[in-house]
Amino acid sequence: MPLSPELREILACPKCKGALDFHEEVGEIHCLRCRLAYRIDDGIPVMLIDEARPLP
């Protein structure tokens, strides 16, 4: 289930408040500044810093 354009527009990284890169095909949202990946579960972004994984 793709994220709505309205949701994509208002989402920001919870850590740095920066812009995000959406990778819905792999079920993740990336913050390149913080080097974190937030998962998308059943079309719902899980924007919790403690649950984000570090990007390589």
C-alpha positions, -999 to +999 in steps of 0.1 A: +000+000+000+017+032-011+020+062+012-003+091+004+013+122-012-001+143+017+016+120+043+049+120+023+048+158+023+044+163+061+068+135+073+102+145+086+130+127+104+121+126+141+157+130+151+170+159+129+136+171+114+152+168+079+139+156+046+134+119+040+139+095+010+110+071+005+119+035-005+084+019-004+095-009-027+117-022+003+094-009+030+117+018+044+121+055+047+156+068+049+171+099+065+205+104+048+216+131+072+212+108+103+220+076+083+188+059+097+162+037+080+126+037+094+104+008+084+069+009+069+046-017+084+014-024+064+015+011+049+022+028+083+055+045+088+072+036+121+090+068+129+105+058+162+142+066+166+148+036+189+134+013+162+153+027+133+182+008+118+215+024+109+222+027+072+255+014+059 
